[in-house]
Amino acid sequence: MNYFHVLVMEKLSRASGSIGISYGEHSNLCVNQIVRNGTQKQKKKYLLKLISGEHMGALAMSETIEENVMGGIGKGVYMLVTGLDIERLVLSYGPMGTMQAAYNIAFQYAHHRKVFGTQIGAFQVRRLVIGRALNKEYIH
């Protein structure tokens, strides 16, 4: 997983928050864990169908049969925690994409809606509200 993955997450979430988060969970919480921690046998068994979209992945921490153990017996928590740094980064871009989509809608509305013959985007207070919202998106 790399920076490109973060960009895909943001762009998908601009179009649809639910599709973005589904993609993020599937690719990050499932596929990435198998790539990083799975045995060759597990990779061969699961990755092709997950990548093609035939199967949808998720992440679960549970007691399982030995052939499904990833990262070694007793290493599940370590495996999970070491993957969370990139997962947090990627999944945080879902809301960023959704916020950008909302901003785009507000911006278009402000430039098309007229009150007293003037676009509401021309009013200083409206520009301030939209500008602050955009600022908060990138600051936080």
Sequence and secondary structure as in RCSB ss.txt:
>XXXX:A:sequence
MNYFHVLVMEKLSRASGSIGISYGEHSNLCVNQIVRNGTQKQKKKYLLKLISGEHMGALAMSETIEENVMGGIGK
GVYMLVTGLDIERLVLSYGPMGTMQAAYNIAFQYAHHRKVFGTQIGAFQVRRLVIGRALNKEYIH
>XXXX:A:secstr
  HHHHHHHHHHHHH HHHHHHHHIIIIIIIHHHHHH  HHHHHHHHHHHHHTSS          GGG  SSTT 
HHHHHHHHHHHHHHHHHHHHHHHHHHHHHHHHHHHHH EETTEEGGGSHHHHHHHHHHHHHHHH 
